[in-house]
């Protein structure tokens, strides 16, 4: 019950553009990922290492993280070139 309440509050906060999100950019594949929403910045900070570990396991290169309040319209945005395959973009959830 409490988990559902927090989820509802996070969604409302996100709707208002006040939620915290983890933005991660990689150069290979050339992608921007958003993870969230989080009610508190500290929650987002605690989650970053897990997301980075997952991307490293997928052999992502030049991983840069940024925590911010925003309202992303797309959770994953990738630009593929001839050297990047779609298979490299699939992350285990």
SULTA-V305213 format. One record per residue. N is the residue number from 1. RES is the residue in one small letter. PHI is phi in degrees with one decimal (none if undefined). PSI is psi in whole degrees, -180 to 180 (none if undefined). D_CENTER is the distance of its C-alpha to the mean C-alpha in whole Angstrom. Layout:
N | RES | PHI | PSI | D_CENTER
N | RES | PHI | PSI | D_CENTER
//
This chain:
1 | x | none | -49 | 26
2 | x | -64.3 | -39 | 24
3 | x | -60.5 | -42 | 20
4 | x | -64.6 | -41 | 21
5 | x | -61.5 | -46 | 22
6 | x | -62.7 | -39 | 19
7 | x | -62.8 | -43 | 17
8 | x | -64.0 | -41 | 19
9 | x | -64.9 | -42 | 19
10 | x | -62.0 | -41 | 15
11 | x | -65.9 | -41 | 15
12 | x | -63.9 | -45 | 18
13 | x | -60.2 | -41 | 17
14 | x | -64.3 | -43 | 14
15 | x | -57.8 | -35 | 17
16 | x | -82.8 | -5 | 19
17 | x | 79.4 | 19 | 16
18 | x | -106.2 | -2 | 16
19 | x | -76.2 | 155 | 13
20 | x | -91.9 | 139 | 11
21 | x | -131.7 | 148 | 7
22 | x | -97.0 | 120 | 5
23 | x | -102.8 | 128 | 5
24 | x | -126.8 | 127 | 6
25 | x | -112.3 | 141 | 9
26 | x | -129.6 | 151 | 11
27 | x | -93.7 | -20 | 15
28 | x | -146.8 | 110 | 16
29 | x | -68.6 | 160 | 15
30 | x | -77.5 | 93 | 14
31 | x | -140.2 | 156 | 11
32 | x | -123.9 | 127 | 8
33 | x | -117.9 | 144 | 4
34 | x | -119.9 | 133 | 3
35 | x | -123.5 | 130 | 3
36 | x | 159.1 | -161 | 6
37 | x | -82.3 | 156 | 9
38 | x | -121.8 | 144 | 11
39 | x | -75.8 | -34 | 15
40 | x | -125.4 | 147 | 15
41 | x | -58.1 | -40 | 14
42 | x | -60.6 | -35 | 15
43 | x | -64.0 | -43 | 13
44 | x | -65.0 | -42 | 10
45 | x | -60.4 | -40 | 12
46 | x | -67.5 | -28 | 13
47 | x | -85.2 | -20 | 10
48 | x | -54.3 | -47 | 8
49 | x | -60.8 | -37 | 11
50 | x | -65.0 | -41 | 11
51 | x | -65.6 | -42 | 7
52 | x | -64.5 | -42 | 10
53 | x | -58.2 | -45 | 12
54 | x | -61.4 | -43 | 11
55 | x | -67.3 | -39 | 11
56 | x | -63.3 | -39 | 14
57 | x | -63.4 | -28 | 15
58 | x | -88.2 | 7 | 15
59 | x | 66.9 | 32 | 16
60 | x | -68.1 | 149 | 14
61 | x | -117.7 | 151 | 16
62 | x | 51.2 | 64 | 15
63 | x | -84.4 | 124 | 12
64 | x | -125.1 | 129 | 11
65 | x | -111.2 | 152 | 9
66 | x | -150.9 | 131 | 10
67 | x | -106.7 | 130 | 9
68 | x | -153.6 | 161 | 11
69 | x | -88.6 | 124 | 12
70 | x | -163.4 | -177 | 12
71 | x | -138.8 | 80 | 12
72 | x | -63.4 | 144 | 10
73 | x | -94.4 | -16 | 12
74 | x | -140.4 | 130 | 10
75 | x | -80.2 | -30 | 7
76 | x | -135.0 | 129 | 8
77 | x | -133.9 | 114 | 11
78 | x | -124.8 | 145 | 13
79 | x | -119.1 | 108 | 16
80 | x | -91.8 | 141 | 18
81 | x | -116.1 | -176 | 22
82 | x | -61.9 | -24 | 25
83 | x | -89.3 | -4 | 23
84 | x | -112.8 | 133 | 20
85 | x | -106.7 | 156 | 20
86 | x | -62.7 | -34 | 18
87 | x | -56.9 | -32 | 18
88 | x | -70.4 | -16 | 16
89 | x | -89.1 | -14 | 13
90 | x | -79.0 | 117 | 14
91 | x | -104.9 | 143 | 12
92 | x | -73.8 | 127 | 13
93 | x | -92.5 | none | 12
//
